[in-house]
Amino acid sequence: MIIFSRPNITLLKNNYRYSKALFYLLLFSTFLAQAKTHHPVPTKHIVYAGTERESYSIKLLKHVLSYDEKTHYQLSAFGKYLPKMREFNLLGKRNGIDVVIGGATIEREQLALPIRFPILQGLYGWRIALVHKENKNILRDINNLSDFKKLRALQFHTWSDSETLRLNNIKLVKGTDIKGLYFMLDNKRADYFLRSVLEIDGDLARHRHLAIEKEASTLVWYPKAVYFYVGNNQPSLAKSIKTGLELALKDGSFKKLFMSYYGEIISTLQKEHRQVFKLTNPLLSPLTPLERPELWLDLSPANKVNN
């Protein structure tokens, strides 16, 4: 005799509910996958000032924008070089420029949104003196700032550096022709001509025919920041750049890129153990992040700093 057991109604109901829930879960997952497929991360076209190039600043800009997971940024160059203030006037404008790389000044920070992160770690503010070959030891025996300020510094008349040095009570000899400054030094019209450690070797290469050379014992420093700037109407872009810079600093990729470009210069200067004369820069905004030492490079050897 075959005995048929009564089905467990409760178990059947539970299995049905489970199957139904699983069906709707799979259906919802399929919907999300399709939604993701049909709604990709939006692409935003960004124009940076100048011409197409693979410089440190442009590579850094591309890198920091890659951290933004909500927007895919596509970069291209404006296509030609313009005077810096013209670039600032085009920031955020239709068919204009989205990002300008420039030195930090109060005026520029009033014209645009600065991302207050010194992308060169202040390296541009470290200066070496060009001197006449007959005066190559002019700074070697000077060990205090007062005596240093008695010498005459050569400068171009409209450069912000001229005003910075003047405000530090440095005696200035000004010229109105940039190329002519080197000839003025060759003729001993001034005692020295400060050039950034990023510029000085190129300067010497272009003026080998003159009796000038790189002074060997001294560095002069005053804080100089180079920022990314965006238009005042582009706060989301400013946030993306700022966030990316901080993340790159944190994960070490900022330092890796920076050192790949400037590590050799930094290593050479550190080995030379130059004395340092430190000046102030009253032209900087009080919002400059000088209180964050991790953003600034210090080339000062121990016991050789003259404030």
C-alpha positions in Angstrom: 0.0 0.0 0.0 1.4 3.4 -1.0 1.0 6.1 1.6 1.2 9.6 0.4 2.5 12.1 3.0 0.8 15.4 3.3 3.0 18.1 1.9 4.5 20.7 4.3 2.5 23.8 3.3 4.7 26.1 5.4 7.9 24.8 3.8 6.4 25.2 0.3 5.3 28.7 1.0 8.8 29.6 2.4 10.5 28.2 -0.7 8.1 30.1 -2.9 8.8 33.4 -1.0 12.6 32.7 -1.2 12.5 32.0 -4.9 10.4 35.1 -5.5 12.8 37.2 -3.5 15.8 35.7 -5.4 14.0 36.5 -8.7 13.5 40.1 -7.8 17.1 40.4 -6.5 18.5 39.1 -9.8 16.1 41.4 -11.7 17.3 44.4 -9.7 21.0 43.5 -10.2 20.4 43.2 -13.9 18.7 46.7 -13.9 21.7 48.2 -12.0 24.2 46.6 -14.4 22.2 48.0 -17.4 21.9 51.4 -15.8 25.7 51.5 -15.2 26.3 50.5 -18.8 24.0 53.2 -20.2 25.1 56.0 -17.8 29.0 56.1 -17.9 31.1 58.6 -16.0 30.7 61.9 -17.7 33.6 63.4 -19.6 34.6 67.0 -19.0 37.0 68.7 -21.5 39.6 70.9 -19.8 41.8 73.4 -21.6 45.1 74.4 -20.0 47.1 77.5 -21.0 49.9 77.4 -23.5 50.7 74.8 -26.1 50.6 71.0 -26.0 53.4 69.6 -23.9 54.4 66.9 -21.5 55.9 69.1 -18.8 55.9 68.4 -15.1 53.0 70.7 -14.3 50.8 69.2 -17.1 51.6 65.6 -16.1 50.8 66.5 -12.5 47.5 68.1 -13.5 46.5 65.0 -15.5 47.5 62.8 -12.5 45.6 64.7 -9.8 42.4 64.9 -11.9 42.5 61.1 -12.4 41.6 60.7 -8.7 38.1 62.0 -9.4 35.8 59.0 -9.9 32.8 61.0 -10.8 34.2 62.8 -13.7 36.6 61.8 -16.5 38.7 64.8 -17.4 40.1 65.1 -20.9 42.9 67.7 -21.2 44.1 69.7 -24.2 46.1 72.8 -24.7 44.8 76.3 -25.6 47.2 76.2 -28.5 49.4 79.3 -28.1 51.2 81.2 -25.5 49.7 84.5 -24.2 50.9 87.1 -21.7 50.1 85.8 -18.3 47.5 88.4 -17.4 45.7 87.6 -20.7 45.6 84.0 -19.7 44.0 85.0 -16.4 41.4 87.1 -18.2 40.4 84.0 -20.2 40.0 81.8 -17.2 36.5 80.2 -17.0 35.3 82.0 -20.2 33.5 80.2 -23.0 36.1 78.9 -25.5 38.7 80.2 -23.1 41.1 78.6 -20.6 40.2 76.3 -17.7 43.6 76.0 -15.9 46.6 78.4 -15.7 49.9 77.6 -14.0 51.4 80.6 -12.4 53.3 82.2 -9.5 51.3 83.1 -6.4 50.6 86.8 -6.0 47.8 88.6 -4.2 46.6 90.2 -7.5 46.3 86.9 -9.3 44.5 85.3 -6.3 41.9 88.0 -6.5 41.3 87.4 -10.2 40.9 83.7 -10.1 40.5 80.6 -7.8 44.0 79.6 -6.6 44.5 76.0 -5.6 46.9 76.8 -2.7 49.2 73.9 -3.0 52.8 74.9 -4.2 53.3 72.4 -7.0 57.1 73.1 -7.1 57.4 72.9 -3.3 58.9 76.3 -3.3 61.9 75.2 -5.5 61.5 78.3 -7.7 62.3 80.5 -4.7 65.7 79.0 -4.2 68.2 81.3 -6.0 71.9 81.2 -7.0 73.8 84.3 -7.9 75.3 84.8 -11.3 78.5 86.9 -10.8 81.3 88.3 -12.9 84.2 85.8 -13.2 86.5 88.3 -11.5 84.1 88.5 -8.5 83.4 84.7 -8.2 84.2 84.7 -4.5 82.2 87.9 -3.7 79.8 86.0 -1.4 82.2 83.3 0.0 83.3 85.3 3.1 79.9 87.0 3.8 78.3 85.3 6.7 75.5 87.6 7.8 72.5 89.1 6.1 73.5 92.7 6.9 76.7 92.5 4.9 74.9 90.6 2.1 72.4 93.5 1.8 75.3 96.0 1.1 75.9 94.3 -2.3 74.0 95.4 -5.5 71.5 93.0 -7.0 70.7 93.2 -10.7 67.0 92.9 -11.6 64.5 93.5 -14.4 62.5 96.6 -13.6 59.0 95.0 -13.8 59.6 91.6 -12.2 57.9 90.9 -8.9 61.2 89.7 -7.6 62.5 93.3 -7.9 59.8 94.4 -5.4 60.4 91.4 -3.1 64.1 92.3 -2.9 63.4 96.0 -2.4 61.1 95.2 0.5 64.0 93.2 2.0 66.2 96.3 1.7 68.4 94.8 -1.0 70.1 97.4 -3.1 68.9 97.1 -6.7 70.3 97.9 -10.1 67.4 97.7 -12.6 67.5 97.1 -16.3 64.7 97.5 -18.9 65.9 94.9 -21.3 66.0 91.2 -20.1 68.8 90.2 -22.5 70.7 93.3 -21.5 70.9 92.3 -17.8 73.5 89.7 -18.6 75.6 92.3 -20.4 75.2 94.7 -17.5 76.7 92.0 -15.2 79.4 91.3 -17.7 80.3 95.0 -17.4 80.2 94.9 -13.6 77.2 97.2 -13.3 76.0 95.2 -10.4 77.5 92.6 -8.0 75.2 89.7 -8.7 72.1 88.6 -10.5 69.9 86.1 -8.7 68.4 83.3 -10.8 66.3 80.3 -9.8 68.1 77.0 -9.4 65.7 75.9 -12.2 66.9 78.6 -14.6 70.6 79.2 -13.9 72.2 76.4 -15.9 70.2 77.4 -19.0 71.2 81.0 -18.5 74.8 80.2 -18.4 74.6 77.9 -21.5 73.0 80.8 -23.5 75.7 83.3 -22.3 79.0 81.4 -22.5 80.5 84.3 -24.5 80.2 86.6 -21.4 82.5 86.7 -18.4 79.9 85.5 -15.9 79.6 82.3 -13.9 77.6 80.6 -11.1 78.6 81.6 -7.6 79.6 78.5 -5.7 79.1 79.0 -2.0 75.6 80.6 -1.4 71.9 80.1 -1.8 69.3 82.8 -1.4 65.8 81.8 -0.5 62.4 83.6 -0.3 59.1 81.8 -0.4 57.7 81.5 -3.9 54.7 79.4 -4.7 53.5 78.2 -8.1 49.8 77.2 -8.2 47.1 75.9 -10.5 44.5 78.5 -11.0 40.9 78.1 -12.4 38.1 80.5 -13.1 36.0 81.9 -10.2 33.0 80.1 -11.8 34.7 76.7 -11.6 34.7 75.7 -7.9 34.0 72.0 -8.7 37.2 71.9 -10.9 39.1 73.6 -8.1 37.9 71.0 -5.6 38.9 68.1 -7.9 42.4 69.5 -8.4 42.8 70.2 -4.7 41.5 66.8 -3.6 43.8 65.1 -6.2 46.8 67.0 -5.0 46.2 66.0 -1.4 45.7 62.4 -2.3 48.8 62.3 -4.4 50.8 63.8 -1.6 49.4 61.2 0.8 50.1 58.2 -1.4 53.6 59.3 -2.4 52.9 59.7 -6.1 53.3 63.5 -6.0 56.8 63.2 -4.5 57.7 60.5 -7.1 56.7 62.6 -10.0 58.4 65.7 -8.5 61.7 63.9 -7.9 61.7 62.4 -11.4 61.9 65.9 -12.8 63.9 67.8 -10.1 65.7 65.1 -8.0 69.0 65.6 -9.7 69.0 69.3 -9.2 68.0 68.9 -5.5 70.7 66.2 -4.9 73.4 68.3 -6.4 72.5 71.4 -4.3 72.4 69.3 -1.1 75.9 67.9 -1.8 77.3 71.4 -2.2 76.4 72.5 1.4 75.9 76.1 0.5 75.2 78.7 3.1 71.7 80.1 2.9 70.5 83.7 3.2 66.7 83.6 3.9 64.5 86.6 3.0 60.8 87.3 3.4 58.3 87.7 0.6 55.7 90.4 1.6 54.0 90.0 -1.8 52.6 86.6 -0.9 49.0 86.3 0.3 48.6 85.6 4.1 46.6 82.5 3.0 49.8 80.9 1.5 50.2 77.6 3.3 53.6 78.3 4.8 52.6 76.5 8.0 52.6 73.2 6.2 56.3 72.1 6.0 55.4 69.0 4.0 54.5 71.3 1.0 57.9 73.1 0.9 61.4 71.9 0.1 64.2 73.0 2.5 67.7 72.9 1.0 69.3 74.5 4.1 72.3 72.6 5.5 72.6 72.5 9.3 74.3 75.6 10.8 74.6 77.5 7.5 71.4 79.6 7.6 71.5 83.4 7.8 68.0 84.9 8.4 
